[in-house]
């Protein structure tokens, strides 16, 4: 855990490395935009299903 904290602090203070990391993030964000969109769609569909199941039901109720 300490190693990751130290690497993060090093990356934040080292501007060239931070720039390269940002460049890589942008590159992979563009490549995986469709994956992110699909994940958001699936999460939204799951939420719609949950909302549908929890809705107040109307109409004739059989006792």
MARBA-3410 file (N, C-alpha, C, O; in Angstrom, 1 decimal):
63
0.8,-1.2,0.0,0.0,0.0,0.0,0.9,1.2,0.0,0.6,2.2,-0.7 ~ 1.9,1.3,0.8,2.8,2.4,0.9,3.5,2.7,-0.5,3.7,3.8,-0.9 ~ 3.8,1.6,-1.2,4.5,1.7,-2.5,3.5,2.4,-3.5,4.0,3.3,-4.2 ~ 2.2,2.1,-3.5,1.3,2.8,-4.4,1.1,4.2,-4.0,1.0,5.1,-4.9 ~ 1.1,4.5,-2.8,1.0,5.9,-2.3,2.2,6.7,-2.8,2.1,7.8,-3.3
3.4,6.1,-2.6,4.7,6.8,-3.0,4.7,7.0,-4.5,5.1,8.0,-5.0 ~ 4.3,5.9,-5.3,4.2,6.1,-6.8,3.3,7.2,-7.2,3.6,7.9,-8.1 ~ 2.1,7.2,-6.5,1.2,8.3,-6.9,1.7,9.6,-6.6,1.6,10.6,-7.4 ~ 2.4,9.8,-5.4,2.9,11.1,-5.1,4.1,11.5,-6.1,4.2,12.6,-6.5 ~ 4.9,10.5,-6.4,5.9,10.7,-7.4,5.3,11.1,-8.8,5.8,12.0,-9.4
4.3,10.4,-9.2,3.6,10.8,-10.5,3.0,12.2,-10.4,3.1,12.9,-11.5 ~ 2.5,12.6,-9.3,1.9,13.9,-9.3,2.9,15.0,-9.3,2.6,16.1,-9.8 ~ 4.1,14.7,-8.7,5.1,15.8,-8.7,5.9,15.8,-9.9,6.5,16.8,-10.2 ~ 6.0,14.7,-10.6,6.8,14.6,-11.8,5.9,15.0,-13.0,5.2,14.1,-13.5 ~ 6.1,16.2,-13.6,5.1,16.7,-14.6,5.2,15.9,-15.9,4.2,15.7,-16.5
6.4,15.5,-16.3,6.5,14.8,-17.6,5.8,13.4,-17.5,5.0,13.0,-18.4 ~ 6.0,12.7,-16.4,5.3,11.5,-16.2,3.8,11.7,-16.1,3.0,10.9,-16.6 ~ 3.4,12.7,-15.4,1.9,13.0,-15.3,1.3,13.3,-16.6,0.2,12.8,-16.9 ~ 2.0,14.0,-17.5,1.6,14.2,-18.9,1.4,13.0,-19.7,0.4,12.8,-20.4 ~ 2.4,12.1,-19.5,2.3,10.8,-20.3,1.1,9.9,-19.8,0.4,9.3,-20.6
0.9,9.9,-18.5,-0.2,9.2,-17.9,-1.5,9.8,-18.4,-2.4,9.0,-18.8 ~ -1.6,11.1,-18.5,-2.8,11.7,-19.0,-3.1,11.4,-20.4,-4.2,11.1,-20.8 ~ -2.0,11.4,-21.2,-2.1,11.0,-22.6,-2.6,9.6,-22.8,-3.4,9.3,-23.6 ~ -2.0,8.7,-22.0,-2.5,7.3,-22.1,-3.9,7.1,-21.7,-4.7,6.4,-22.3 ~ -4.4,7.8,-20.6,-5.8,7.8,-20.2,-6.7,8.3,-21.4,-7.7,7.6,-21.6
-6.3,9.3,-22.0,-7.1,9.8,-23.1,-7.2,8.8,-24.3,-8.2,8.6,-24.9 ~ -6.0,8.2,-24.6,-5.9,7.2,-25.6,-6.9,6.0,-25.4,-7.6,5.6,-26.2 ~ -6.8,5.5,-24.2,-7.6,4.3,-23.8,-9.0,4.7,-23.6,-9.9,3.9,-23.8 ~ -9.3,5.9,-23.1,-10.7,6.3,-23.0,-11.4,6.4,-24.4,-12.6,6.0,-24.5 ~ -10.7,6.8,-25.4,-11.2,6.9,-26.7,-11.4,5.4,-27.3,-12.5,5.2,-27.9
-10.5,4.5,-27.0,-10.6,3.2,-27.5,-11.8,2.4,-26.8,-12.4,1.6,-27.4 ~ -12.0,2.7,-25.5,-13.0,2.0,-24.8,-14.3,2.8,-24.6,-15.1,2.4,-23.7 ~ -14.5,3.8,-25.4,-15.7,4.6,-25.3,-16.9,3.7,-25.5,-17.9,3.9,-24.8 ~ -16.9,2.8,-26.4,-18.0,1.9,-26.7,-18.2,1.0,-25.5,-19.4,0.7,-25.2 ~ -17.2,0.5,-24.9,-17.3,-0.4,-23.7,-18.0,0.4,-22.6,-18.9,-0.1,-21.9
-17.5,1.6,-22.4,-18.1,2.4,-21.3,-19.6,2.7,-21.6,-20.4,2.7,-20.7 ~ -19.9,3.0,-22.8,-21.3,3.3,-23.2,-22.2,2.1,-23.0,-23.3,2.2,-22.5 ~ -21.7,0.9,-23.4,-22.4,-0.4,-23.2,-22.6,-0.6,-21.7,-23.7,-1.1,-21.3 ~ -21.6,-0.4,-20.9,-21.7,-0.6,-19.5,-22.8,0.3,-18.9,-23.6,-0.1,-18.0 ~ -22.8,1.6,-19.3,-23.8,2.5,-18.8,-25.2,2.1,-19.2,-26.1,2.2,-18.4
-25.3,1.6,-20.5,-26.6,1.1,-20.9,-27.1,0.0,-20.1,-28.3,0.0,-19.7 ~ -26.2,-1.0,-19.8,-26.6,-2.2,-19.0,-27.0,-1.8,-17.6,-28.0,-2.3,-17.1 ~ -26.3,-0.8,-17.0,-26.6,-0.4,-15.7,-27.9,0.3,-15.7,-28.7,0.1,-14.8 ~ -28.2,1.1,-16.7,-29.5,1.8,-16.9,-30.6,0.8,-17.0,-31.7,1.0,-16.5 ~ -30.4,-0.2,-17.8,-31.4,-1.2,-18.0,-31.8,-1.9,-16.7,-32.9,-2.2,-16.4
-30.7,-2.2,-15.9,-30.9,-2.9,-14.7,-31.7,-2.0,-13.7,-32.6,-2.5,-13.0 ~ -31.4,-0.7,-13.7,-32.1,0.2,-12.9,-33.6,0.4,-13.3,-34.5,0.5,-12.5 ~ -33.8,0.4,-14.6,-35.2,0.4,-15.1,-36.0,-0.8,-14.7,-37.2,-0.7,-14.3 ~ -35.4,-2.0,-14.7,-36.0,-3.2,-14.3,-36.4,-3.1,-12.8,-37.5,-3.5,-12.4 ~ -35.4,-2.6,-12.0,-35.7,-2.5,-10.5,-36.8,-1.5,-10.3,-37.7,-1.8,-9.5
-36.8,-0.4,-11.0,-37.9,0.6,-10.8,-39.2,0.0,-11.3,-40.2,0.3,-10.6 ~ -39.2,-0.8,-12.3,-40.5,-1.4,-12.8,-41.0,-2.4,-11.8,-42.2,-2.4,-11.6 ~ -40.2,-3.1,-11.1,-40.6,-4.1,-10.1,-41.1,-3.4,-8.9,-42.0,-4.0,-8.2 ~ -40.6,-2.3,-8.5,-41.0,-1.6,-7.3,-42.1,-0.6,-7.5,-42.6,0.1,-6.6 ~ -42.6,-0.4,-8.7,-43.7,0.5,-9.0,-45.0,0.2,-8.3,-45.2,-1.0,-7.9
-45.8,1.2,-8.1,-47.1,0.9,-7.5,-48.0,0.3,-8.5,-48.2,0.9,-9.6 ~ -48.5,-0.9,-8.3,-49.4,-1.6,-9.2,-50.8,-1.0,-9.1,-51.3,-0.8,-8.0 ~ -51.4,-0.9,-10.3,-52.8,-0.4,-10.3,-53.7,-1.4,-10.9,-53.2,-2.4,-11.5 ~ -55.0,-1.2,-10.8,-55.9,-2.2,-11.3,-56.6,-3.1,-10.3,-56.4,-2.8,-9.1 ~ -57.3,-4.1,-10.8,-58.0,-5.0,-9.9,-57.0,-5.8,-9.1,-56.0,-6.4,-9.6
-57.3,-5.9,-7.8,-56.4,-6.7,-6.9,-57.2,-7.8,-6.3,-58.3,-7.6,-5.7 ~ -56.8,-9.0,-6.6,-57.4,-10.2,-6.1,-56.9,-10.5,-4.7,-55.7,-10.6,-4.5 ~ -57.9,-10.7,-3.8,-57.5,-11.0,-2.4,-57.3,-12.5,-2.1,-57.0,-12.8,-1.0
END
